[in-house]
Amino acid sequence: MISNLPEGVAHKILSLLTFKDLARFGSLSKTCRALYLSTPRLNFILPEHTSTRNEWSRFFSSVDRFLSLRGYNKIIHFRIHWSHRPLFCANPCVCDAVRIRILPWLSNALRCKVEELYIDISKVYFEGTFKFPTSIFLCRSLRTLSVSKGYVTIKTPPLACSSNLQCLKLAHVTLDQGFYKWISSSCQCIQVLHLQNVHGEMDITIESASLKSFSIDTGNSNLRHFQISGEKLEDIHMSLKIFAPNLKILEMIGYPISNQLGRFLHLEKADIWMWPGVDEGDDSSKVFDVLRSIHRVKALTLHYETIMVKKPLFA
Protein backbone atom coordinates (compact mmCIF):
# COMPACT_ATOMS: atom_id res chain seq x y z
CA MET A 1 0.00 0.00 0.00
CA ILE A 2 2.81 2.43 0.85
CA SER A 3 4.51 1.75 -2.47
CA ASN A 4 1.41 3.08 -4.28
CA LEU A 5 1.53 6.43 -2.50
CA PRO A 6 3.19 9.54 -3.96
CA GLU A 7 6.94 9.44 -3.27
CA GLY A 8 6.87 12.44 -0.93
CA VAL A 9 4.10 10.91 1.21
CA ALA A 10 5.84 7.52 1.30
CA HIS A 11 9.13 9.14 2.37
CA LYS A 12 7.29 11.01 5.14
CA ILE A 13 5.98 7.73 6.53
CA LEU A 14 9.33 5.98 6.20
CA SER A 15 11.05 8.81 8.09
CA LEU A 16 9.31 7.54 11.24
CA LEU A 17 11.09 4.18 11.05
CA THR A 18 14.39 3.15 12.55
CA PHE A 19 17.02 1.88 10.14
CA LYS A 20 16.29 -1.74 11.08
CA ASP A 21 12.61 -1.43 10.16
CA LEU A 22 13.46 0.59 7.05
CA ALA A 23 15.75 -2.21 5.86
CA ARG A 24 12.94 -4.74 6.33
CA PHE A 25 10.62 -2.56 4.25
CA GLY A 26 13.22 -2.34 1.47
CA SER A 27 13.26 -6.13 1.08
CA LEU A 28 9.57 -6.39 0.17
CA SER A 29 9.69 -5.44 -3.52
CA LYS A 30 11.63 -3.49 -6.15
CA THR A 31 9.44 -0.44 -5.58
CA CYS A 32 9.97 -0.67 -1.83
CA ARG A 33 13.71 -1.03 -2.39
CA ALA A 34 13.76 2.14 -4.51
CA LEU A 35 11.93 4.05 -1.76
CA TYR A 36 14.24 2.53 0.85
CA LEU A 37 17.36 3.73 -0.97
CA SER A 38 16.02 7.21 -1.73
CA THR A 39 14.44 8.13 1.60
CA PRO A 40 15.91 11.50 2.67
CA ARG A 41 15.41 11.07 6.42
CA LEU A 42 17.60 8.49 8.13
CA ASN A 43 17.62 7.39 11.78
CA PHE A 44 20.46 5.10 12.82
CA ILE A 45 19.52 4.00 16.33
CA LEU A 46 21.54 1.22 17.92
CA PRO A 47 19.21 -1.72 18.69
CA GLU A 48 18.64 -1.98 22.45
CA HIS A 49 19.62 -5.62 22.65
CA THR A 50 22.91 -5.31 20.79
CA SER A 51 25.21 -6.96 23.31
CA THR A 52 27.78 -8.93 21.30
CA ARG A 53 30.51 -7.94 18.89
CA ASN A 54 28.89 -9.96 16.09
CA GLU A 55 25.58 -8.12 16.47
CA TRP A 56 27.41 -4.81 16.47
CA SER A 57 29.42 -5.80 13.39
CA ARG A 58 26.30 -6.90 11.50
CA PHE A 59 24.58 -3.62 12.30
CA PHE A 60 27.59 -1.61 11.08
CA SER A 61 27.96 -3.69 7.93
CA SER A 62 24.31 -3.25 7.01
CA VAL A 63 24.59 0.53 7.41
CA ASP A 64 27.79 0.61 5.31
CA ARG A 65 26.10 -1.40 2.55
CA PHE A 66 23.00 0.80 2.60
CA LEU A 67 24.96 4.06 2.34
CA SER A 68 27.00 2.62 -0.52
CA LEU A 69 23.91 1.52 -2.46
CA ARG A 70 21.95 4.76 -2.06
CA GLY A 71 24.67 6.75 -3.84
CA TYR A 72 24.17 10.52 -3.97
CA ASN A 73 20.46 10.63 -3.15
CA LYS A 74 19.68 13.76 -1.17
CA ILE A 75 19.77 13.50 2.66
CA ILE A 76 17.69 16.03 4.58
CA HIS A 77 17.81 14.51 8.07
CA PHE A 78 20.62 12.26 9.36
CA ARG A 79 20.56 11.00 12.94
CA ILE A 80 22.94 8.73 14.87
CA HIS A 81 21.66 7.91 18.33
CA TRP A 82 22.82 5.33 20.86
CA SER A 83 20.92 5.70 24.11
CA HIS A 84 22.66 2.86 25.94
CA ARG A 85 26.10 1.39 26.26
CA PRO A 86 26.64 -2.03 24.64
CA LEU A 87 27.57 -4.66 27.18
CA PHE A 88 30.79 -5.53 25.40
CA CYS A 89 31.84 -1.88 25.09
CA ALA A 90 34.09 -2.06 28.16
CA ASN A 91 36.85 -2.97 25.70
CA PRO A 92 38.43 0.33 24.51
CA CYS A 93 39.59 -1.30 21.28
CA VAL A 94 36.02 -2.09 20.32
CA CYS A 95 34.80 1.41 21.10
CA ASP A 96 37.69 2.89 19.13
CA ALA A 97 36.53 0.81 16.18
CA VAL A 98 33.17 2.55 16.50
CA ARG A 99 34.86 5.87 15.84
CA ILE A 100 36.50 4.54 12.69
CA ARG A 101 33.17 3.34 11.33
CA ILE A 102 31.25 6.54 12.15
CA LEU A 103 33.52 8.93 10.24
CA PRO A 104 32.69 7.51 6.77
CA TRP A 105 28.98 7.76 7.62
CA LEU A 106 29.38 11.46 8.34
CA SER A 107 31.38 11.95 5.13
CA ASN A 108 28.60 10.24 3.20
CA ALA A 109 26.00 12.57 4.72
CA LEU A 110 28.05 15.62 3.76
CA ARG A 111 28.49 14.31 0.21
CA CYS A 112 24.71 13.93 -0.06
CA LYS A 113 24.21 17.57 1.02
CA VAL A 114 22.68 16.88 4.42
CA GLU A 115 20.61 19.68 5.96
CA GLU A 116 20.01 18.40 9.51
CA LEU A 117 22.61 16.37 11.40
CA TYR A 118 22.01 14.93 14.88
CA ILE A 119 24.75 12.96 16.65
CA ASP A 120 24.30 11.48 20.13
CA ILE A 121 26.92 8.85 20.93
CA SER A 122 27.32 9.72 24.60
CA LYS A 123 27.09 6.09 25.67
CA VAL A 124 30.10 4.99 23.60
CA TYR A 125 33.43 5.51 25.36
CA PHE A 126 36.44 6.10 23.15
CA GLU A 127 40.04 5.63 24.15
CA GLY A 128 41.33 9.20 24.40
CA THR A 129 39.39 11.96 22.65
CA PHE A 130 37.37 11.98 19.47
CA LYS A 131 38.30 14.93 17.24
CA PHE A 132 35.13 16.04 15.53
CA PRO A 133 35.65 16.60 11.75
CA THR A 134 35.93 20.34 11.03
CA SER A 135 34.53 19.74 7.54
CA ILE A 136 31.06 19.28 9.02
CA PHE A 137 30.88 22.92 10.10
CA LEU A 138 31.87 24.04 6.60
CA CYS A 139 29.21 22.01 4.76
CA ARG A 140 27.27 24.56 2.69
CA SER A 141 23.99 22.62 2.83
CA LEU A 142 23.99 22.05 6.60
CA ARG A 143 21.44 24.13 8.51
CA THR A 144 21.07 22.26 11.82
CA LEU A 145 23.79 20.51 13.83
CA SER A 146 23.35 18.83 17.21
CA VAL A 147 26.25 16.99 18.90
CA SER A 148 26.23 15.24 22.27
CA LYS A 149 29.25 13.20 23.30
CA GLY A 150 31.72 13.20 26.16
CA TYR A 151 35.42 13.20 25.32
CA VAL A 152 34.81 14.92 21.98
CA THR A 153 37.06 17.83 21.06
CA ILE A 154 35.67 20.25 18.49
CA LYS A 155 38.41 22.08 16.63
CA THR A 156 37.73 25.65 15.57
CA PRO A 157 37.16 25.98 11.80
CA PRO A 158 39.19 28.59 9.90
CA LEU A 159 37.80 32.08 10.47
CA ALA A 160 37.92 32.77 6.73
CA CYS A 161 35.46 29.94 6.07
CA SER A 162 31.83 31.00 6.52
CA SER A 163 29.03 28.68 7.61
CA ASN A 164 25.34 28.51 6.71
CA LEU A 165 24.39 26.99 10.07
CA GLN A 166 21.13 28.29 11.49
CA CYS A 167 20.86 26.06 14.57
CA LEU A 168 23.81 24.72 16.62
CA LYS A 169 23.37 22.61 19.76
CA LEU A 170 26.41 21.22 21.61
CA ALA A 171 26.39 19.14 24.78
CA HIS A 172 29.18 17.48 26.78
CA VAL A 173 31.95 18.49 24.37
CA THR A 174 35.23 20.40 24.62
CA LEU A 175 35.55 23.48 22.41
CA ASP A 176 38.86 24.50 20.92
CA GLN A 177 40.37 27.95 21.49
CA GLY A 178 38.69 30.59 19.35
CA PHE A 179 35.42 28.72 18.74
CA TYR A 180 33.22 31.58 19.99
CA LYS A 181 35.14 34.01 17.83
CA TRP A 182 34.34 31.80 14.84
CA ILE A 183 30.65 31.85 15.82
CA SER A 184 30.73 35.65 15.91
CA SER A 185 32.62 36.24 12.68
CA SER A 186 31.78 33.30 10.41
CA CYS A 187 28.23 32.19 11.33
CA GLN A 188 26.25 35.01 9.77
CA CYS A 189 23.02 32.97 9.54
CA ILE A 190 22.93 31.40 13.01
CA GLN A 191 19.65 31.90 14.88
CA VAL A 192 19.79 29.29 17.65
CA LEU A 193 22.83 28.48 19.82
CA HIS A 194 22.42 26.08 22.74
CA LEU A 195 25.38 25.00 24.91
CA GLN A 196 25.19 22.40 27.68
CA ASN A 197 28.15 21.37 29.83
CA VAL A 198 30.68 22.55 27.27
CA HIS A 199 34.32 22.84 28.31
CA GLY A 200 37.37 24.59 26.93
CA GLU A 201 37.53 28.37 26.75
CA MET A 202 36.96 30.13 30.09
CA ASP A 203 36.13 33.50 28.49
CA ILE A 204 33.02 33.59 26.28
CA THR A 205 32.29 36.57 24.05
CA ILE A 206 29.62 36.26 21.36
CA GLU A 207 28.53 39.01 18.98
CA SER A 208 25.90 38.06 16.41
CA ALA A 209 23.55 40.10 14.24
CA SER A 210 21.41 37.05 13.42
CA LEU A 211 21.17 35.17 16.76
CA LYS A 212 17.63 34.94 18.17
CA SER A 213 17.84 32.25 20.86
CA PHE A 214 20.74 31.47 23.19
CA SER A 215 21.02 29.11 26.14
CA ILE A 216 23.93 27.91 28.25
CA ASP A 217 23.95 25.42 31.08
CA THR A 218 27.43 24.98 32.48
CA GLY A 219 28.66 22.86 35.32
CA ASN A 220 32.17 24.17 34.69
CA SER A 221 33.13 26.55 37.52
CA ASN A 222 36.15 27.71 35.48
CA LEU A 223 33.96 30.05 33.43
CA ARG A 224 35.43 33.49 34.14
CA HIS A 225 33.78 35.91 31.72
CA PHE A 226 30.61 35.89 29.65
CA GLN A 227 29.41 38.56 27.25
CA ILE A 228 26.79 38.36 24.51
CA SER A 229 25.33 40.97 22.18
CA GLY A 230 22.77 40.62 19.40
CA GLU A 231 20.16 43.02 18.10
CA LYS A 232 17.77 40.15 17.18
CA LEU A 233 18.05 38.22 20.46
CA GLU A 234 14.59 37.25 21.68
CA ASP A 235 15.31 34.77 24.47
CA ILE A 236 18.28 33.86 26.66
CA HIS A 237 18.33 30.91 29.06
CA MET A 238 21.27 30.55 31.40
CA SER A 239 22.11 28.25 34.28
CA LEU A 240 25.27 28.45 36.37
CA LYS A 241 26.38 25.69 38.73
CA ILE A 242 29.24 26.32 41.13
CA PHE A 243 30.52 24.09 43.91
CA ALA A 244 33.67 25.67 45.33
CA PRO A 245 33.63 25.73 49.16
CA ASN A 246 37.25 26.98 49.29
CA LEU A 247 36.72 29.86 46.86
CA LYS A 248 38.53 33.03 47.98
CA ILE A 249 37.46 35.69 45.44
CA LEU A 250 33.97 36.03 43.90
CA GLU A 251 32.88 38.69 41.43
CA MET A 252 29.39 38.63 39.89
CA ILE A 253 28.30 41.42 37.55
CA GLY A 254 25.19 41.73 35.39
CA TYR A 255 21.63 40.44 35.24
CA PRO A 256 20.97 37.51 37.59
CA ILE A 257 20.66 34.05 36.07
CA SER A 258 19.48 30.69 37.34
CA ASN A 259 22.11 29.56 39.82
CA GLN A 260 22.92 26.41 41.71
CA LEU A 261 25.51 27.63 44.18
CA GLY A 262 27.13 25.78 47.04
CA ARG A 263 28.14 27.45 50.27
CA PHE A 264 31.16 29.76 50.04
CA LEU A 265 32.85 29.21 53.39
CA HIS A 266 36.27 30.86 52.97
CA LEU A 267 35.71 33.96 50.85
CA GLU A 268 38.20 36.78 51.33
CA LYS A 269 36.59 39.16 48.85
CA ALA A 270 33.17 39.34 47.19
CA ASP A 271 32.04 42.00 44.71
CA ILE A 272 28.33 41.74 43.82
CA TRP A 273 26.85 44.06 41.22
CA MET A 274 23.58 42.55 40.06
CA TRP A 275 20.28 44.14 39.09
CA PRO A 276 16.90 42.71 38.06
CA GLY A 277 15.77 42.87 34.47
CA VAL A 278 12.24 42.84 33.04
CA ASP A 279 11.11 39.94 35.22
CA GLU A 280 11.96 41.77 38.42
CA GLY A 281 10.24 39.41 40.87
CA ASP A 282 11.97 36.27 39.65
CA ASP A 283 15.31 38.04 39.21
CA SER A 284 15.18 39.43 42.75
CA SER A 285 14.99 35.93 44.17
CA LYS A 286 18.07 34.97 42.13
CA VAL A 287 20.01 37.92 43.58
CA PHE A 288 19.13 36.79 47.11
CA ASP A 289 20.16 33.22 46.24
CA VAL A 290 23.63 34.57 45.49
CA LEU A 291 23.76 36.52 48.75
CA ARG A 292 22.58 33.52 50.78
CA SER A 293 25.38 31.40 49.33
CA ILE A 294 27.98 33.66 50.98
CA HIS A 295 28.38 32.06 54.38
CA ARG A 296 31.25 34.31 55.51
CA VAL A 297 33.52 36.87 53.81
CA LYS A 298 36.25 39.27 54.91
CA ALA A 299 35.47 42.08 52.42
CA LEU A 300 32.03 42.46 50.80
CA THR A 301 31.13 45.09 48.18
CA LEU A 302 27.45 45.49 47.26
CA HIS A 303 26.77 48.03 44.54
CA TYR A 304 23.81 50.41 44.67
CA GLU A 305 21.64 48.44 42.20
CA THR A 306 22.08 45.30 44.28
CA ILE A 307 21.23 47.04 47.56
CA MET A 308 18.00 48.44 46.06
CA VAL A 309 16.69 45.03 44.95
CA LYS A 310 13.38 44.34 46.67
CA LYS A 311 13.38 41.33 48.97
CA PRO A 312 11.05 38.60 47.66
CA LEU A 313 8.28 37.44 50.00
CA PHE A 314 9.71 33.92 50.36
CA ALA A 315 13.30 35.03 51.06
ZAMARGU-4260 file (C-alpha; in steps of 0.2 Angstrom, whole numbers, plus 5000, padded with zeros to 4 digits):
<rodrens>
0) 5000/5000/5000 | 5014/5012/5004 | 5023/5009/4988 | 5007/5015/4979 | 5008/5032/4988
5) 5016/5048/4980 | 5035/5047/4984 | 5034/5062/4995 | 5021/5055/5006 | 5029/5038/5007
10) 5046/5046/5012 | 5036/5055/5026 | 5030/5039/5033 | 5047/5030/5031 | 5055/5044/5040
15) 5047/5038/5056 | 5055/5021/5055 | 5072/5016/5063 | 5085/5009/5051 | 5081/4991/5055
20) 5063/4993/5051 | 5067/5003/5035 | 5079/4989/5029 | 5065/4976/5032 | 5053/4987/5021
25) 5066/4988/5007 | 5066/4969/5005 | 5048/4968/5001 | 5048/4973/4982 | 5058/4983/4969
30) 5047/4998/4972 | 5050/4997/4991 | 5069/4995/4988 | 5069/5011/4977 | 5060/5020/4991
35) 5071/5013/5004 | 5087/5019/4995 | 5080/5036/4991 | 5072/5041/5008 | 5080/5058/5013
40) 5077/5055/5032 | 5088/5042/5041 | 5088/5037/5059 | 5102/5026/5064 | 5098/5020/5082
45) 5108/5006/5090 | 5096/4991/5093 | 5093/4990/5112 | 5098/4972/5113 | 5115/4973/5104
50) 5126/4965/5117 | 5139/4955/5107 | 5153/4960/5094 | 5144/4950/5080 | 5128/4959/5082
55) 5137/4976/5082 | 5147/4971/5067 | 5131/4966/5057 | 5123/4982/5062 | 5138/4992/5055
60) 5140/4982/5040 | 5122/4984/5035 | 5123/5003/5037 | 5139/5003/5027 | 5131/4993/5013
65) 5115/5004/5013 | 5125/5020/5012 | 5135/5013/4997 | 5120/5008/4988 | 5110/5024/4990
70) 5123/5034/4981 | 5121/5053/4980 | 5102/5053/4984 | 5098/5069/4994 | 5099/5068/5013
75) 5088/5080/5023 | 5089/5073/5040 | 5103/5061/5047 | 5103/5055/5065 | 5115/5044/5074
80) 5108/5040/5092 | 5114/5027/5104 | 5105/5028/5121 | 5113/5014/5130 | 5131/5007/5131
85) 5133/4990/5123 | 5138/4977/5136 | 5154/4972/5127 | 5159/4991/5125 | 5170/4990/5141
90) 5184/4985/5129 | 5192/5002/5123 | 5198/4994/5106 | 5180/4990/5102 | 5174/5007/5105
95) 5188/5014/5096 | 5183/5004/5081 | 5166/5013/5083 | 5174/5029/5079 | 5183/5023/5063
100) 5166/5017/5057 | 5156/5033/5061 | 5168/5045/5051 | 5163/5038/5034 | 5145/5039/5038
105) 5147/5057/5042 | 5157/5060/5026 | 5143/5051/5016 | 5130/5063/5024 | 5140/5078/5019
110) 5142/5072/5001 | 5124/5070/5000 | 5121/5088/5005 | 5113/5084/5022 | 5103/5098/5030
115) 5100/5092/5048 | 5113/5082/5057 | 5110/5075/5074 | 5124/5065/5083 | 5122/5057/5101
120) 5135/5044/5105 | 5137/5049/5123 | 5135/5030/5128 | 5151/5025/5118 | 5167/5028/5127
125) 5182/5030/5116 | 5200/5028/5121 | 5207/5046/5122 | 5197/5060/5113 | 5187/5060/5097
130) 5192/5075/5086 | 5176/5080/5078 | 5178/5083/5059 | 5180/5102/5055 | 5173/5099/5038
135) 5155/5096/5045 | 5154/5115/5050 | 5159/5120/5033 | 5146/5110/5024 | 5136/5123/5013
140) 5120/5113/5014 | 5120/5110/5033 | 5107/5121/5043 | 5105/5111/5059 | 5119/5103/5069
145) 5117/5094/5086 | 5131/5085/5094 | 5131/5076/5111 | 5146/5066/5116 | 5159/5066/5131
150) 5177/5066/5127 | 5174/5075/5110 | 5185/5089/5105 | 5178/5101/5092 | 5192/5110/5083
155) 5189/5128/5078 | 5186/5130/5059 | 5196/5143/5050 | 5189/5160/5052 | 5190/5164/5034
160) 5177/5150/5030 | 5159/5155/5033 | 5145/5143/5038 | 5127/5143/5034 | 5122/5135/5050
165) 5106/5141/5057 | 5104/5130/5073 | 5119/5124/5083 | 5117/5113/5099 | 5132/5106/5108
170) 5132/5096/5124 | 5146/5087/5134 | 5160/5092/5122 | 5176/5102/5123 | 5178/5117/5112
175) 5194/5123/5105 | 5202/5140/5107 | 5193/5153/5097 | 5177/5144/5094 | 5166/5158/5100
180) 5176/5170/5089 | 5172/5159/5074 | 5153/5159/5079 | 5154/5178/5080 | 5163/5181/5063
185) 5159/5167/5052 | 5141/5161/5057 | 5131/5175/5049 | 5115/5165/5048 | 5115/5157/5065
190) 5098/5159/5074 | 5099/5146/5088 | 5114/5142/5099 | 5112/5130/5114 | 5127/5125/5125
195) 5126/5112/5138 | 5141/5107/5149 | 5153/5113/5136 | 5172/5114/5142 | 5187/5123/5135
200) 5188/5142/5134 | 5185/5151/5150 | 5181/5168/5142 | 5165/5168/5131 | 5161/5183/5120
205) 5148/5181/5107 | 5143/5195/5095 | 5130/5190/5082 | 5118/5200/5071 | 5107/5185/5067
210) 5106/5176/5084 | 5088/5175/5091 | 5089/5161/5104 | 5104/5157/5116 | 5105/5146/5131
215) 5120/5140/5141 | 5120/5127/5155 | 5137/5125/5162 | 5143/5114/5177 | 5161/5121/5173
220) 5166/5133/5188 | 5181/5139/5177 | 5170/5150/5167 | 5177/5167/5171 | 5169/5180/5159
225) 5153/5179/5148 | 5147/5193/5136 | 5134/5192/5123 | 5127/5205/5111 | 5114/5203/5097
230) 5101/5215/5090 | 5089/5201/5086 | 5090/5191/5102 | 5073/5186/5108 | 5077/5174/5122
235) 5091/5169/5133 | 5092/5155/5145 | 5106/5153/5157 | 5111/5141/5171 | 5126/5142/5182
240) 5132/5128/5194 | 5146/5132/5206 | 5153/5120/5220 | 5168/5128/5227 | 5168/5129/5246
245) 5186/5135/5246 | 5184/5149/5234 | 5193/5165/5240 | 5187/5178/5227 | 5170/5180/5220
250) 5164/5193/5207 | 5147/5193/5199 | 5141/5207/5188 | 5126/5209/5177 | 5108/5202/5176
255) 5105/5188/5188 | 5103/5170/5180 | 5097/5153/5187 | 5111/5148/5199 | 5115/5132/5209
260) 5128/5138/5221 | 5136/5129/5235 | 5141/5137/5251 | 5156/5149/5250 | 5164/5146/5267
265) 5181/5154/5265 | 5179/5170/5254 | 5191/5184/5257 | 5183/5196/5244 | 5166/5197/5236
270) 5160/5210/5224 | 5142/5209/5219 | 5134/5220/5206 | 5118/5213/5200 | 5101/5221/5195
275) 5084/5214/5190 | 5079/5214/5172 | 5061/5214/5165 | 5056/5200/5176 | 5060/5209/5192
280) 5051/5197/5204 | 5060/5181/5198 | 5077/5190/5196 | 5076/5197/5214 | 5075/5180/5221
285) 5090/5175/5211 | 5100/5190/5218 | 5096/5184/5236 | 5101/5166/5231 | 5118/5173/5227
290) 5119/5183/5244 | 5113/5168/5254 | 5127/5157/5247 | 5140/5168/5255 | 5142/5160/5272
295) 5156/5172/5278 | 5168/5184/5269 | 5181/5196/5275 | 5177/5210/5262 | 5160/5212/5254
300) 5156/5225/5241 | 5137/5227/5236 | 5134/5240/5223 | 5119/5252/5223 | 5108/5242/5211
305) 5110/5226/5221 | 5106/5235/5238 | 5090/5242/5230 | 5083/5225/5225 | 5067/5222/5233
310) 5067/5207/5245 | 5055/5193/5238 | 5041/5187/5250 | 5049/5170/5252 | 5067/5175/5255
</rodrens>
